[in-house]
């Protein structure tokens, strides 16, 4: 998601029910991790990188680097 910038909710392909994806994206939005921008009938999601880096320096990079490392295994 980070490389893609904004993505619509429908573009995110997870092997789980749409209702579960909706729940998790709402939780991430309420926690301040992602930003949702409405454009027409689409909801576009993006990670709030600047806000997270200001509040928790280095944490987002560490989490994403760890994820990318485990993704290749």
Kinemage of the C-alpha trace (Angstrom):
@kinemage 1
@onewidth
@group {chain A} dominant
@subgroup {mainchain}
@vectorlist {calphas} color= white
{ca unk a 1} P 0.000 0.000 0.000
{ca unk a 2} L 2.854 2.342 0.755
{ca unk a 3} L 4.277 2.192 -2.774
{ca unk a 4} L 0.856 2.554 -4.360
{ca unk a 5} L -0.003 5.749 -2.495
{ca unk a 6} L -3.785 5.992 -2.423
{ca unk a 7} L -5.763 2.863 -3.185
{ca unk a 8} L -9.465 2.312 -3.301
{ca unk a 9} L -10.954 -0.132 -0.841
{ca unk a 10} L -12.014 -2.378 -3.737
{ca unk a 11} L -8.431 -2.586 -5.051
{ca unk a 12} L -7.125 -4.146 -1.863
{ca unk a 13} L -7.212 -7.895 -2.386
{ca unk a 14} L -7.259 -9.873 0.844
{ca unk a 15} L -8.325 -13.506 1.225
{ca unk a 16} L -10.941 -12.513 3.826
{ca unk a 17} L -14.548 -11.343 3.782
{ca unk a 18} L -15.228 -7.753 2.694
{ca unk a 19} L -16.911 -7.065 6.028
{ca unk a 20} L -13.687 -8.027 7.815
{ca unk a 21} L -11.664 -5.719 5.542
{ca unk a 22} L -14.141 -2.910 6.284
{ca unk a 23} L -13.794 -3.507 10.011
{ca unk a 24} L -9.996 -3.432 9.875
{ca unk a 25} L -9.831 -0.327 7.677
{ca unk a 26} L -12.224 1.443 10.058
{ca unk a 27} L -10.028 0.432 13.006
{ca unk a 28} L -6.901 1.700 11.214
{ca unk a 29} L -8.653 4.970 10.331
{ca unk a 30} L -9.864 5.508 13.908
{ca unk a 31} L -6.349 4.782 15.198
{ca unk a 32} L -4.916 7.447 12.879
{ca unk a 33} L -2.882 4.995 10.787
{ca unk a 34} L -4.682 5.541 7.473
{ca unk a 35} L -6.482 8.463 5.870
{ca unk a 36} L -9.695 7.963 3.903
{ca unk a 37} L -10.605 10.350 1.110
{ca unk a 38} L -13.971 10.054 -0.589
{ca unk a 39} L -14.031 10.648 -4.328
{ca unk a 40} L -17.433 10.072 -5.872
{ca unk a 41} L -18.484 6.591 -4.822
{ca unk a 42} L -14.939 5.441 -3.985
{ca unk a 43} L -13.124 5.566 -0.693
{ca unk a 44} L -9.391 6.027 -1.193
{ca unk a 45} L -7.019 4.892 1.542
{ca unk a 46} L -3.465 6.054 2.211
{ca unk a 47} L -1.031 5.618 5.078
{ca unk a 48} L -0.541 8.795 7.150
{ca unk a 49} L 3.250 8.560 6.848
{ca unk a 50} L 4.121 12.146 7.831
{ca unk a 51} L 1.875 12.119 10.892
{ca unk a 52} L 3.153 8.730 12.040
{ca unk a 53} L 6.800 9.672 11.494
{ca unk a 54} L 6.358 12.884 13.491
{ca unk a 55} L 4.702 11.093 16.391
{ca unk a 56} L 6.633 7.802 16.333
{ca unk a 57} L 9.963 8.334 14.516
{ca unk a 58} L 11.167 5.213 12.700
{ca unk a 59} L 8.306 2.923 13.741
{ca unk a 60} L 6.511 2.814 10.387
{ca unk a 61} L 9.750 2.073 8.523
{ca unk a 62} L 10.609 -0.696 10.996
{ca unk a 63} L 7.170 -2.311 10.717
{ca unk a 64} L 7.119 -2.159 6.917
{ca unk a 65} L 10.709 -3.423 6.619
{ca unk a 66} L 9.846 -6.364 8.873
{ca unk a 67} L 6.750 -7.107 6.803
{ca unk a 68} L 8.702 -6.970 3.533
{ca unk a 69} L 11.337 -9.293 4.989
{ca unk a 70} L 8.769 -11.909 6.068
{ca unk a 71} L 6.795 -11.563 2.818
{ca unk a 72} L 9.695 -13.032 0.827
{ca unk a 73} L 9.912 -16.161 2.996
